[in-house]
């Protein structure tokens, strides 16, 4: 089976590695996003998929087009003569002219039609879902709207954070990809029920601003979903590096410091309270809350100022 793979982040790399290790598959080309500036010095950083390919399989053709709509890119794709195109977190919608070249299978990190869009894993954590999964889908011109041809399920521990979910779902997606391709001629595509669909837009940095007027449960879900980026941070720029529910009951003045001990600071929310253990000021190293406050003349009030 001749396969063209399209993907960009680490989640996609796990699927690519599974394809590369499968004897029945020949990866004839890999498409990923262009290198992008990163860090303070804005040096170009290659996508995770590119690093994987160059380190282990440098002879496989690699393409980083700015757009799949370019006629020369589509001609290159046709010349690869793929039997199937496997897509995972690629970062671009595939135009109809590409969808017509070969069956395109997307491995989306949610149980569709729930959480279509760019941030399905974060959306599941923000909602407090008990489980999530990966959907194998025959792509159409819509955004994650194609007919479904396979599922993999994952139970979510109440305290799990986004990076752990990404890692677990990447493993699920890799296994599901091979199973789907092995059974591709026998599967019966199931159309999505659009009335049940929800959308998970791209995460923005502003979503990381802490709001103690929410409940402690909601605030901790944000911490789980938005770790490591953008993280949770106060208007002062102080980042909260470790946070958990202290209590889910009781009403307090939002932001009130209820206790300060060797375990951290307990802060009141409109419903319940949270415990903050480690913090990080801009351009400073991480510190335990007590060590951070020790150098502040205004005492515990400095945590929120």
C-alpha positions as YAML, in Angstrom:
chain: A
units: angstrom
residues:
- id: 1
  name: UNK
  ca: [0.00, 0.00, 0.00]
- id: 2
  name: UNK
  ca: [1.46, 3.33, -1.11]
- id: 3
  name: UNK
  ca: [0.82, 5.98, 1.57]
- id: 4
  name: UNK
  ca: [1.35, 9.72, 1.61]
- id: 5
  name: UNK
  ca: [1.42, 11.09, 5.16]
- id: 6
  name: UNK
  ca: [0.46, 14.62, 6.20]
- id: 7
  name: UNK
  ca: [1.08, 15.80, 9.76]
- id: 8
  name: UNK
  ca: [3.01, 18.27, 11.86]
- id: 9
  name: UNK
  ca: [3.25, 17.91, 15.70]
- id: 10
  name: UNK
  ca: [4.39, 15.08, 17.97]
- id: 11
  name: UNK
  ca: [0.91, 13.54, 17.94]
- id: 12
  name: UNK
  ca: [1.30, 13.03, 14.18]
- id: 13
  name: UNK
  ca: [4.84, 11.66, 14.55]
- id: 14
  name: UNK
  ca: [3.56, 8.64, 16.49]
- id: 15
  name: UNK
  ca: [1.28, 7.76, 13.59]
- id: 16
  name: UNK
  ca: [4.03, 8.25, 11.02]
- id: 17
  name: UNK
  ca: [6.36, 5.98, 13.00]
- id: 18
  name: UNK
  ca: [3.70, 3.26, 13.06]
- id: 19
  name: UNK
  ca: [3.31, 3.50, 9.28]
- id: 20
  name: UNK
  ca: [7.06, 3.39, 8.75]
- id: 21
  name: UNK
  ca: [7.28, 0.22, 10.82]
- id: 22
  name: UNK
  ca: [4.44, -1.60, 9.04]
- id: 23
  name: UNK
  ca: [5.61, -4.07, 6.38]
- id: 24
  name: UNK
  ca: [2.44, -3.72, 4.30]
- id: 25
  name: UNK
  ca: [2.93, 0.03, 3.90]
- id: 26
  name: UNK
  ca: [5.31, 2.08, 1.78]
- id: 27
  name: UNK
  ca: [5.44, 5.73, 2.80]
- id: 28
  name: UNK
  ca: [6.13, 7.44, -0.53]
- id: 29
  name: UNK
  ca: [6.03, 11.03, 0.68]
- id: 30
  name: UNK
  ca: [5.55, 13.15, 3.81]
- id: 31
  name: UNK
  ca: [3.96, 16.60, 3.92]
- id: 32
  name: UNK
  ca: [4.34, 18.89, 6.92]
- id: 33
  name: UNK
  ca: [4.12, 22.59, 7.73]
- id: 34
  name: UNK
  ca: [7.01, 24.98, 6.94]
- id: 35
  name: UNK
  ca: [9.62, 25.66, 9.62]
- id: 36
  name: UNK
  ca: [8.48, 28.48, 11.94]
- id: 37
  name: UNK
  ca: [10.32, 31.04, 14.11]
- id: 38
  name: UNK
  ca: [10.44, 30.04, 17.78]
- id: 39
  name: UNK
  ca: [11.93, 31.31, 21.03]
- id: 40
  name: UNK
  ca: [13.23, 34.75, 21.88]
- id: 41
  name: UNK
  ca: [15.70, 34.72, 19.01]
- id: 42
  name: UNK
  ca: [13.00, 33.67, 16.51]
- id: 43
  name: UNK
  ca: [15.18, 30.94, 15.06]
- id: 44
  name: UNK
  ca: [13.48, 28.65, 12.56]
- id: 45
  name: UNK
  ca: [12.28, 25.44, 14.20]
- id: 46
  name: UNK
  ca: [11.29, 22.41, 12.12]
- id: 47
  name: UNK
  ca: [8.04, 20.53, 12.83]
- id: 48
  name: UNK
  ca: [8.32, 17.40, 14.94]
- id: 49
  name: UNK
  ca: [7.37, 15.24, 11.94]
- id: 50
  name: UNK
  ca: [10.23, 16.68, 9.90]
- id: 51
  name: UNK
  ca: [12.76, 16.00, 12.65]
- id: 52
  name: UNK
  ca: [11.56, 12.41, 12.91]
- id: 53
  name: UNK
  ca: [11.80, 11.81, 9.18]
- id: 54
  name: UNK
  ca: [15.23, 13.37, 8.71]
- id: 55
  name: UNK
  ca: [16.67, 11.53, 11.70]
- id: 56
  name: UNK
  ca: [15.39, 8.09, 10.77]
- id: 57
  name: UNK
  ca: [14.29, 8.03, 7.13]
- id: 58
  name: UNK
  ca: [16.08, 10.81, 5.23]
- id: 59
  name: UNK
  ca: [15.48, 9.23, 1.80]
- id: 60
  name: UNK
  ca: [11.69, 9.56, 1.96]
- id: 61
  name: UNK
  ca: [10.62, 12.69, 0.04]
- id: 62
  name: UNK
  ca: [9.65, 15.53, 2.38]
- id: 63
  name: UNK
  ca: [7.49, 18.51, 1.35]
- id: 64
  name: UNK
  ca: [6.69, 21.68, 3.29]
- id: 65
  name: UNK
  ca: [4.36, 23.70, 1.06]
- id: 66
  name: UNK
  ca: [2.81, 26.92, 2.26]
- id: 67
  name: UNK
  ca: [-0.45, 25.78, 0.64]
- id: 68
  name: UNK
  ca: [-1.87, 22.59, -0.84]
- id: 69
  name: UNK
  ca: [-3.78, 24.73, -3.34]
- id: 70
  name: UNK
  ca: [-0.65, 25.37, -5.39]
- id: 71
  name: UNK
  ca: [-0.95, 23.56, -8.76]
- id: 72
  name: UNK
  ca: [2.66, 22.37, -8.68]
- id: 73
  name: UNK
  ca: [2.15, 20.82, -5.23]
- id: 74
  name: UNK
  ca: [-0.94, 18.97, -6.38]
- id: 75
  name: UNK
  ca: [0.93, 17.70, -9.44]
- id: 76
  name: UNK
  ca: [3.74, 16.47, -7.17]
- id: 77
  name: UNK
  ca: [1.18, 14.70, -5.00]
- id: 78
  name: UNK
  ca: [-0.40, 12.97, -8.00]
- id: 79
  name: UNK
  ca: [3.02, 11.85, -9.21]
- id: 80
  name: UNK
  ca: [3.54, 10.00, -5.91]
- id: 81
  name: UNK
  ca: [0.55, 7.78, -6.87]
- id: 82
  name: UNK
  ca: [-0.72, 7.17, -3.35]
- id: 83
  name: UNK
  ca: [-3.30, 4.49, -2.62]
- id: 84
  name: UNK
  ca: [-4.30, 6.47, 0.46]
- id: 85
  name: UNK
  ca: [-3.41, 9.78, 2.15]
- id: 86
  name: UNK
  ca: [-3.20, 9.64, 5.95]
- id: 87
  name: UNK
  ca: [-3.65, 12.98, 7.74]
- id: 88
  name: UNK
  ca: [-3.07, 13.80, 11.43]
- id: 89
  name: UNK
  ca: [-2.97, 17.35, 12.83]
- id: 90
  name: UNK
  ca: [-1.55, 18.65, 9.57]
- id: 91
  name: UNK
  ca: [-2.64, 22.25, 10.05]
- id: 92
  name: UNK
  ca: [-4.27, 22.91, 6.67]
- id: 93
  name: UNK
  ca: [-7.62, 22.05, 5.18]
- id: 94
  name: UNK
  ca: [-7.27, 19.78, 2.16]
- id: 95
  name: UNK
  ca: [-8.84, 21.27, -1.00]
- id: 96
  name: UNK
  ca: [-11.21, 19.12, -3.03]
- id: 97
  name: UNK
  ca: [-8.60, 18.72, -5.74]
- id: 98
  name: UNK
  ca: [-6.36, 16.93, -3.20]
- id: 99
  name: UNK
  ca: [-9.23, 14.90, -1.75]
- id: 100
  name: UNK
  ca: [-9.90, 13.60, -5.27]
- id: 101
  name: UNK
  ca: [-6.37, 12.18, -5.69]
- id: 102
  name: UNK
  ca: [-6.85, 9.29, -3.24]
- id: 103
  name: UNK
  ca: [-8.95, 8.40, -0.18]
- id: 104
  name: UNK
  ca: [-7.90, 10.74, 2.63]
- id: 105
  name: UNK
  ca: [-8.12, 9.42, 6.19]
- id: 106
  name: UNK
  ca: [-7.85, 11.80, 9.13]
- id: 107
  name: UNK
  ca: [-7.04, 10.70, 12.69]
- id: 108
  name: UNK
  ca: [-8.84, 13.31, 14.79]
- id: 109
  name: UNK
  ca: [-8.23, 13.43, 18.54]
- id: 110
  name: UNK
  ca: [-11.85, 13.36, 19.70]
- id: 111
  name: UNK
  ca: [-14.93, 11.19, 19.44]
- id: 112
  name: UNK
  ca: [-16.60, 12.94, 16.54]
- id: 113
  name: UNK
  ca: [-18.87, 14.75, 16.00]
- id: 114
  name: UNK
  ca: [-17.83, 16.12, 19.41]
- id: 115
  name: UNK
  ca: [-15.03, 18.70, 19.34]
- id: 116
  name: UNK
  ca: [-14.37, 19.32, 15.70]
- id: 117
  name: UNK
  ca: [-11.56, 21.82, 15.20]
- id: 118
  name: UNK
  ca: [-8.07, 22.64, 16.40]
- id: 119
  name: UNK
  ca: [-8.14, 21.91, 20.16]
- id: 120
  name: UNK
  ca: [-10.21, 18.78, 20.85]
- id: 121
  name: UNK
  ca: [-8.00, 17.49, 23.68]
- id: 122
  name: UNK
  ca: [-8.12, 20.77, 25.60]
- id: 123
  name: UNK
  ca: [-11.87, 20.98, 25.02]
- id: 124
  name: UNK
  ca: [-12.45, 17.54, 26.54]
- id: 125
  name: UNK
  ca: [-10.46, 18.50, 29.65]
- id: 126
  name: UNK
  ca: [-12.17, 21.87, 30.00]
- id: 127
  name: UNK
  ca: [-15.54, 20.09, 29.89]
- id: 128
  name: UNK
  ca: [-14.47, 17.56, 32.51]
- id: 129
  name: UNK
  ca: [-15.25, 14.62, 30.22]
- id: 130
  name: UNK
  ca: [-14.80, 11.14, 31.67]
- id: 131
  name: UNK
  ca: [-13.45, 9.78, 28.40]
- id: 132
  name: UNK
  ca: [-12.26, 10.86, 24.97]
- id: 133
  name: UNK
  ca: [-10.66, 9.12, 22.01]
- id: 134
  name: UNK
  ca: [-9.59, 9.19, 18.38]
- id: 135
  name: UNK
  ca: [-11.80, 9.02, 15.30]
- id: 136
  name: UNK
  ca: [-10.65, 7.71, 11.93]
- id: 137
  name: UNK
  ca: [-12.57, 9.66, 9.33]
- id: 138
  name: UNK
  ca: [-12.85, 9.78, 5.55]
- id: 139
  name: UNK
  ca: [-12.15, 13.42, 4.83]
- id: 140
  name: UNK
  ca: [-14.42, 15.74, 2.89]
- id: 141
  name: UNK
  ca: [-14.14, 19.46, 2.23]
- id: 142
  name: UNK
  ca: [-15.58, 20.40, 5.63]
- id: 143
  name: UNK
  ca: [-13.74, 20.82, 8.93]
- id: 144
  name: UNK
  ca: [-13.75, 17.35, 10.54]
- id: 145
  name: UNK
  ca: [-17.15, 16.58, 9.03]
- id: 146
  name: UNK
  ca: [-16.38, 13.41, 7.04]
- id: 147
  name: UNK
  ca: [-17.87, 9.94, 7.51]
- id: 148
  name: UNK
  ca: [-16.38, 7.93, 10.39]
- id: 149
  name: UNK
  ca: [-14.68, 4.56, 9.84]
- id: 150
  name: UNK
  ca: [-13.16, 3.77, 13.24]
- id: 151
  name: UNK
  ca: [-12.89, 4.75, 16.91]
- id: 152
  name: UNK
  ca: [-10.45, 4.29, 19.77]
- id: 153
  name: UNK
  ca: [-11.49, 5.19, 23.33]
- id: 154
  name: UNK
  ca: [-9.50, 6.55, 26.28]
- id: 155
  name: UNK
  ca: [-10.67, 6.98, 29.88]
- id: 156
  name: UNK
  ca: [-9.59, 10.26, 31.45]
- id: 157
  name: UNK
  ca: [-8.21, 10.30, 34.97]
- id: 158
  name: UNK
  ca: [-9.73, 13.27, 36.87]
- id: 159
  name: UNK
  ca: [-6.25, 14.75, 37.43]
- id: 160
  name: UNK
  ca: [-4.69, 14.11, 34.01]
- id: 161
  name: UNK
  ca: [-3.10, 17.03, 32.14]
- id: 162
  name: UNK
  ca: [-3.07, 17.82, 28.43]
- id: 163
  name: UNK
  ca: [0.45, 16.48, 27.64]
- id: 164
  name: UNK
  ca: [-0.44, 13.08, 29.10]
- id: 165
  name: UNK
  ca: [-3.63, 12.96, 27.05]
- id: 166
  name: UNK
  ca: [-1.73, 13.91, 23.89]
- id: 167
  name: UNK
  ca: [0.74, 11.08, 24.50]
- id: 168
  name: UNK
  ca: [-1.96, 8.50, 25.23]
- id: 169
  name: UNK
  ca: [-4.09, 9.49, 22.25]
- id: 170
  name: UNK
  ca: [-1.07, 9.45, 19.95]
- id: 171
  name: UNK
  ca: [-0.56, 5.79, 20.85]
- id: 172
  name: UNK
  ca: [-4.28, 5.11, 20.31]
- id: 173
  name: UNK
  ca: [-4.17, 6.87, 16.94]
- id: 174
  name: UNK
  ca: [-1.14, 4.89, 15.77]
- id: 175
  name: UNK
  ca: [-2.85, 1.58, 16.50]
- id: 176
  name: UNK
  ca: [-6.14, 2.76, 15.01]
- id: 177
  name: UNK
  ca: [-4.41, 3.89, 11.81]
- id: 178
  name: UNK
  ca: [-2.97, 0.46, 11.06]
- id: 179
  name: UNK
  ca: [-6.22, -1.30, 11.96]
- id: 180
  name: UNK
  ca: [-8.19, 1.06, 9.71]
- id: 181
  name: UNK
  ca: [-5.88, 0.63, 6.73]
- id: 182
  name: UNK
  ca: [-5.93, -3.15, 7.11]
- id: 183
  name: UNK
  ca: [-9.74, -3.15, 6.99]
- id: 184
  name: UNK
  ca: [-10.24, -0.24, 4.62]
- id: 185
  name: UNK
  ca: [-11.98, -2.26, 1.90]
- id: 186
  name: UNK
  ca: [-14.41, -3.80, 4.39]
- id: 187
  name: UNK
  ca: [-15.46, -0.82, 6.55]
- id: 188
  name: UNK
  ca: [-18.85, 0.86, 6.23]
- id: 189
  name: UNK
  ca: [-18.47, 4.67, 6.62]
- id: 190
  name: UNK
  ca: [-20.87, 6.15, 9.16]
- id: 191
  name: UNK
  ca: [-22.01, 9.73, 8.45]
- id: 192
  name: UNK
  ca: [-21.70, 12.15, 11.36]
- id: 193
  name: UNK
  ca: [-24.81, 13.42, 13.11]
- id: 194
  name: UNK
  ca: [-24.31, 17.15, 12.59]
- id: 195
  name: UNK
  ca: [-26.89, 18.09, 15.21]
- id: 196
  name: UNK
  ca: [-24.60, 16.59, 17.87]
- id: 197
  name: UNK
  ca: [-21.49, 18.42, 16.67]
- id: 198
  name: UNK
  ca: [-19.48, 20.85, 18.78]
- id: 199
  name: UNK
  ca: [-16.46, 22.97, 17.89]
- id: 200
  name: UNK
  ca: [-13.09, 23.35, 19.65]
- id: 201
  name: UNK
  ca: [-11.35, 26.50, 18.36]
- id: 202
  name: UNK
  ca: [-7.64, 27.17, 18.61]
- id: 203
  name: UNK
  ca: [-6.43, 27.97, 22.12]
- id: 204
  name: UNK
  ca: [-5.36, 31.58, 22.73]
- id: 205
  name: UNK
  ca: [-2.96, 32.93, 25.35]
- id: 206
  name: UNK
  ca: [-5.74, 35.04, 26.85]
- id: 207
  name: UNK
  ca: [-7.56, 31.89, 27.94]
- id: 208
  name: UNK
  ca: [-4.85, 31.32, 30.53]
- id: 209
  name: UNK
  ca: [-5.82, 34.36, 32.64]
- id: 210
  name: UNK
  ca: [-6.89, 33.17, 36.10]
- id: 211
  name: UNK
  ca: [-10.42, 34.01, 37.22]
- id: 212
  name: UNK
  ca: [-11.03, 33.15, 40.87]
- id: 213
  name: UNK
  ca: [-14.68, 34.12, 40.47]
- id: 214
  name: UNK
  ca: [-15.21, 30.76, 38.78]
- id: 215
  name: UNK
  ca: [-15.49, 27.54, 40.80]
- id: 216
  name: UNK
  ca: [-12.41, 25.67, 41.99]
- id: 217
  name: UNK
  ca: [-13.41, 22.73, 39.77]
- id: 218
  name: UNK
  ca: [-13.57, 24.87, 36.64]
- id: 219
  name: UNK
  ca: [-10.27, 26.57, 37.49]
- id: 220
  name: UNK
  ca: [-8.49, 23.23, 37.91]
- id: 221
  name: UNK
  ca: [-9.92, 21.96, 34.64]
- id: 222
  name: UNK
  ca: [-8.36, 25.01, 32.99]
- id: 223
  name: UNK
  ca: [-5.05, 24.16, 34.62]
- id: 224
  name: UNK
  ca: [-5.21, 20.60, 33.29]
- id: 225
  name: UNK
  ca: [-6.22, 21.69, 29.79]
- id: 226
  name: UNK
  ca: [-3.88, 24.67, 29.37]
- id: 227
  name: UNK
  ca: [-0.69, 23.07, 30.72]
- id: 228
  name: UNK
  ca: [1.95, 23.71, 29.48]
- id: 229
  name: UNK
  ca: [0.69, 26.43, 27.11]
- id: 230
  name: UNK
  ca: [-0.52, 29.04, 27.71]
- id: 231
  name: UNK
  ca: [-0.64, 27.92, 31.35]
- id: 232
  name: UNK
  ca: [-2.51, 29.78, 34.08]
- id: 233
  name: UNK
  ca: [-1.28, 33.24, 34.97]
- id: 234
  name: UNK
  ca: [-2.36, 36.32, 36.88]
- id: 235
  name: UNK
  ca: [-2.72, 39.82, 35.44]
- id: 236
  name: UNK
  ca: [0.62, 40.64, 37.10]
- id: 237
  name: UNK
  ca: [2.28, 38.04, 34.87]
- id: 238
  name: UNK
  ca: [2.81, 35.53, 37.69]
- id: 239
  name: UNK
  ca: [2.34, 31.99, 36.37]
- id: 240
  name: UNK
  ca: [0.75, 29.27, 38.51]
- id: 241
  name: UNK
  ca: [2.82, 26.12, 37.95]
- id: 242
  name: UNK
  ca: [1.05, 23.70, 40.26]
- id: 243
  name: UNK
  ca: [-2.61, 23.92, 41.22]
- id: 244
  name: UNK
  ca: [-5.25, 21.53, 42.55]
- id: 245
  name: UNK
  ca: [-8.71, 21.61, 44.13]
- id: 246
  name: UNK
  ca: [-8.52, 22.12, 47.88]
- id: 247
  name: UNK
  ca: [-12.29, 22.12, 48.33]
- id: 248
  name: UNK
  ca: [-15.22, 22.07, 45.92]
- id: 249
  name: UNK
  ca: [-17.69, 23.50, 48.45]
- id: 250
  name: UNK
  ca: [-18.08, 26.77, 50.29]
- id: 251
  name: UNK
  ca: [-18.20, 30.30, 48.96]
- id: 252
  name: UNK
  ca: [-15.38, 32.80, 49.38]
- id: 253
  name: UNK
  ca: [-14.28, 36.20, 48.24]
- id: 254
  name: UNK
  ca: [-12.60, 35.42, 44.87]
- id: 255
  name: UNK
  ca: [-8.83, 35.58, 45.31]
- id: 256
  name: UNK
  ca: [-8.93, 35.61, 49.14]
- id: 257
  name: UNK
  ca: [-5.87, 33.97, 50.72]
- id: 258
  name: UNK
  ca: [-7.38, 31.43, 53.12]
- id: 259
  name: UNK
  ca: [-4.20, 29.74, 54.33]
- id: 260
  name: UNK
  ca: [-0.46, 29.69, 53.77]
- id: 261
  name: UNK
  ca: [1.59, 26.68, 54.89]
- id: 262
  name: UNK
  ca: [4.45, 24.44, 53.77]
- id: 263
  name: UNK
  ca: [2.19, 22.85, 51.16]
- id: 264
  name: UNK
  ca: [1.36, 26.17, 49.49]
- id: 265
  name: UNK
  ca: [-1.33, 28.84, 49.46]
- id: 266
  name: UNK
  ca: [-5.06, 28.10, 49.64]
- id: 267
  name: UNK
  ca: [-7.03, 30.65, 47.61]
- id: 268
  name: UNK
  ca: [-10.77, 31.13, 47.70]
- id: 269
  name: UNK
  ca: [-13.02, 30.94, 44.64]
- id: 270
  name: UNK
  ca: [-16.67, 31.86, 44.29]
- id: 271
  name: UNK
  ca: [-17.30, 28.17, 44.93]
- id: 272
  name: UNK
  ca: [-14.64, 26.11, 46.67]
- id: 273
  name: UNK
  ca: [-10.92, 26.80, 46.94]
- id: 274
  name: UNK
  ca: [-7.68, 25.85, 45.21]
- id: 275
  name: UNK
  ca: [-4.17, 25.17, 46.47]
- id: 276
  name: UNK
  ca: [-1.27, 26.79, 44.63]
- id: 277
  name: UNK
  ca: [2.15, 25.29, 45.34]
- id: 278
  name: UNK
  ca: [4.65, 26.68, 42.82]
- id: 279
  name: UNK
  ca: [4.69, 29.94, 40.89]
- id: 280
  name: UNK
  ca: [6.96, 31.67, 38.40]
- id: 281
  name: UNK
  ca: [7.37, 35.41, 37.90]
- id: 282
  name: UNK
  ca: [8.23, 36.69, 34.41]
- id: 283
  name: UNK
  ca: [11.89, 35.98, 33.53]
- id: 284
  name: UNK
  ca: [12.44, 34.31, 36.92]
- id: 285
  name: UNK
  ca: [12.94, 30.72, 38.03]
- id: 286
  name: UNK
  ca: [10.06, 28.68, 39.51]
- id: 287
  name: UNK
  ca: [9.60, 29.11, 43.27]
- id: 288
  name: UNK
  ca: [7.49, 27.59, 46.02]
- id: 289
  name: UNK
  ca: [4.78, 30.06, 47.03]
- id: 290
  name: UNK
  ca: [6.29, 30.58, 50.49]
- id: 291
  name: UNK
  ca: [9.72, 31.35, 49.01]
- id: 292
  name: UNK
  ca: [8.17, 33.73, 46.49]
- id: 293
  name: UNK
  ca: [6.26, 35.62, 49.17]
- id: 294
  name: UNK
  ca: [9.24, 35.74, 51.56]
- id: 295
  name: UNK
  ca: [10.80, 38.55, 49.54]
- id: 296
  name: UNK
  ca: [7.59, 40.56, 49.25]
- id: 297
  name: UNK
  ca: [6.98, 43.36, 51.77]
- id: 298
  name: UNK
  ca: [3.24, 43.20, 51.26]
- id: 299
  name: UNK
  ca: [3.12, 39.55, 52.38]
- id: 300
  name: UNK
  ca: [0.46, 37.21, 51.06]
- id: 301
  name: UNK
  ca: [-1.30, 40.04, 49.27]
- id: 302
  name: UNK
  ca: [1.65, 40.14, 46.86]
- id: 303
  name: UNK
  ca: [0.54, 36.86, 45.36]
- id: 304
  name: UNK
  ca: [-2.39, 38.48, 43.60]
- id: 305
  name: UNK
  ca: [-1.01, 41.99, 43.06]
...
